[in-house]
Amino acid sequence: MTLPTQQAGPEDADDEIGILQRRRIEANIIAPIYTILKRELGQERAAGIIEEAITEDARKSGARFAAREPGGANLRTFIDIQDLWKKDDALTTQTNVESDDVYSYDVHRCAYAEMYQSMGLAEIGYLLSCVRDFEFIHGYDPDVELTRTQTVMEGASHCDFRYVRRGAVRTGSTAGTA
């Protein structure tokens, strides 16, 4: 959504093409850059540079999404935009807890991981997508903390996303949180 007082920018493409397709476009641009960086600097340094760029972009993207929320961003508004990541059958998820203070879900199928694998980018798929999650929520709402102990991208059976509003009381009603 573009507000009348804003000019449309590249971030608005998320609404039009879906995040999965956006990640495919980005990966096609980043792949040859990563190959050169790896050749010139080694795998560890190349991955570090890619990670630094991706995390900075993710934080800024989170802030842009937050700025679109008329009443301000919070965990509830974050839950409301999750369909953007699921567009194009990108994720199969199971929600464990959904409240104003806790959002806990598992991803059982990840088309992002499948896509990077098919593109020959499994080596950096985690950097291109999974690393974003922590910084995106930090940019979107710094009062929400994400914990995740495993990902499909890294070979696990599922990703375990646990978002908790800082200061929220963790009780039995937050079952499924890490």
Buried (B, 14 or more C-beta within 10 A) or exposed (E): EEEEEEEEEEBBBBBEEBBBBBBBEBBEEBBEEBEEBBEEEEEEEBBBBBBEEBBEBBBBBBBBBBBBBEEEBBBBBBBEBBEBBBBEEBBBBEEBBBBEBBBBBBBEEBBBBBBBEEBEBBEBBBBBBBBBBBBBBBBBBBBBBBEBEEBBBEEEEBBBBBBBBEEBEEEEEBEBBE
